[in-house]
Structures are given as structure tokens and as C-alpha cells.
Amino acid sequence: MRIVLLGAPGAGKGTQAKRLAETFDMLHLSSGDIHRAEKASGSTLGKTLARYMDAGQLVPDDVVVDVMAKAISDPKASRGLLLDGFPRTEPQAQALDAQLAELGAPLDKVAVIDVSAEAVVERICGRRSCPKCGAIYHLKFLKPAVEGVCDKCGYKGQFVQRADDTEAVVRQRLEAYRAQTAPLIDYYKKTSPDKVMVFDGNKAPDDVTRDMVAVLNKA
Ligand code: AMP
């Protein structure tokens, strides 16, 4: 199965993507994670990416398409592919369609997680992660069992906030979503109307997973 996951920053794409990729045995490609890894490597490309990412802006299409085309050509994608955070603009969607057509492996579904802007700001600004294993927590909604200790790896200390999870940057990222990514829902409704599925992302994460798994099981 090949799926594109669409939704505003903070809609819960990352959480749902990990669960769905495991349930349906798909290669999970998070464009945000791939870009952050490149940025952290300190390469010339990474330095270019940082300029856009730290300002909450989208990275230019030609750069993103290149980075993601390489990731998508991974042979592991032949068993199934879950794209999380890519495409984010219409030119990126067209480039993806062209690459998948060439591979003879078109998309099966476009899953949209719909969530309100206010919920997004509260969710993202409270998000923290374990610097050792990457486990994700929330100051209000998802605290570790013991304060300051990671449930997953036992790390003790400060959890960290992503550089682009501050309120000013979140509002910028939401604006980028509204202006550039939300129109993709219409793009897919026009080009592949029977593939688009919309889920209520204001529900609790486990309920969203249940809704998605139920629908995808029938796909
Ligand atoms: P994310 O974790 O998905 O919110 O991505 C973090 C940042 O990486 C975004 O704010 C963008 O700067 C960059 N990025 C990730 N995916 C894309 C994409 N498909 N197009 C443009 N920029 C992207």
C-alpha cells in the first residue's frame, strides 16, 4: 500500500504514520525527519535547509523533490510506502505522481488528518522530546510516568523542544500550510477523488488510529 498523509503541522501525522507503517508494513518516510537529519549533518545542503526550516518556511520545491526522490527510490519502498510531510505543494505532488508512475507504483490513498489551528498551537508549543531516544512527550497531554525520566529509554534530565516548535514559528508554519499545502487536498480530490479520505484529528490519538486502521483495512 502507498499512502500520502496530509495535515497541518501538529495534526498528529508523525504519531499516526509510525503506527500505520508498522500495522501495514510500509516504509515510513518523514520529510521533516529527513530534512532535520541533513541539517544536523552540517553539510552544505543541510545549511541551506536550515535557513528555511528555522524560519518556519517551506524549503524550495526543487530541493525537496530531489531529497525525497532519493528516499523514495529505496528498494524497501517496494513493500509499501507511507509519505509523511511530503508532498506539501502542488509542484511536489506532480513530481511525486511522475516518479511513482515511472516506478509503476501509483498512490493508493491520500489520508488527510483534519485539526483546528488553535489545537495545533497548543499541541506543538507543549511538545518535548527525549534527547537520547527521540520519544515524544507533551507538557500537558503526554507526560512521562516519572517527571524528567524518559519512559522508553530511562534518560534522566531535560527534555528538549524542537527549534521550530516555538509559537512564532508555529504560526508561520501554519500559514505555510494554509497557503501552500491545504490546496493539495483539492488537487488530490480533482486528480484522484476516490483516494482521498479525511479523518477527524481533534480526537484522541488512539481513536484517530482506530479510525484510520478501520478504513485502510477495507482499502
Ligand atoms: P515537519 O517536521 O514535517 O513539520 O518539517 C519541518 C520543516 O522541514 C518544515 O517546516 C520545512 O521547513 C521543512 N520541510 C519538510 N518537508 C517539506 C516539504 N515537503 N516541502 C518543503 N519543506 C519541507
Residues whose N, C-alpha, C, O or C-beta is under 5 A from the ligand:
A	BS01	AMP	P9 S31 G32 H35 Y52 M53 G56 Q57 L58 V59 V64 G85 F86 P87 R88
